[in-house]
Amino acid sequence: MAIKKLRNNPDVVIRQADKGGATTILNTTDYIFEAEKQLSNSDFYKILPEDPSRLFQPKIDELCQWYHNVATKIAELTPKDPSLGTFYTLPKVHKLPKLITEAQQALPGVTPSDPENIRRSDICKLARKLKLFPPCRPIISGIGTLTEHLSGYMDSVLNPLLTHIPSYIQDTTHFLRILNTIQALPINSLLVTMDVSSLYTNIPHDEGIIACQNFLREHATNPTLGDDLGPILRFILSNIISLLTGNIIYKSMVPLWALRWHLVTPTIYARIRTGNAIHFSS
């Protein structure tokens, strides 16, 4: 009952946390401010004067005609009444303890908390007191959009090939099984982890598409599949259009590979750039 009342309260936004499965309740004003701050970055997003989805519908028919395996699916792949994608964000509440400590370090006479030992029940209290808002992960829901069906088709083509990636990990259980196969490490071994900041938004269109095409040439049953699907992939990545609130329409200016190919492209892109030395794990 309480959650239902909160859902109907325009002053709050309920979102799942980016990690950990927690449910967060956010002040609507702060939530919109954070989202608009991200969308105001002209390197990543562009404001459009109108929704161009209907203008691009004929292009889907044209693309499908070029590839015979898709030509028979034109009716399925072309949305009849496409809508705008929905831009929303997921708060990274797991980053709050570190932000709290950093904020406390800047205050005179305040002993900073150890981020590892801040009680979960105190995190929100301290964040409110210090006027901290967690950073958020941008998500674009493509349901009902111009490229939804095309993205689903690309998903069906790429998903069966994921296991060919050397760094492929299906889930946590799979990862634990891999760990069990590792023999005892030398006493002086170093365990290293790596995180790439904004990985998906920093993959260039051209090189990302080349990586995908090379991967398909190497592993797909049809050796021409990479060449055939390249134009479709470019069309999808060039037409990610979304709406936050009101009537302001945004177009993504970067390839949000996380929309469908998050398990494929970062890794094979790394192989192109480094020759096989490094594999990104998504």
Protein Blocks (a to p, Z undefined) as FASTA:
>chain_A
ZZmmmmmpmkbccdddfbhjiacdddfklmmmmmmmmmmmmklpccdfbdfklmmmmmmm
mmmmmpmklmmmmmmmmcfbdcdddddddddfklmmmmmmmmmmmpghiacddfklgcfk
lmmmmmmmnopacdddddddfehiaklmmmmmmmmmmmmmmmmpmklcfblmlmmmmmmm
pccddfkbccdddddehkllmpcfklmmmmmmmmmmmmmmblmlmmmmmmmmmmmmmmcc
cdfehjbdcddfbdcfklmmmmmmmmmmmmmmnopmaccdZZ
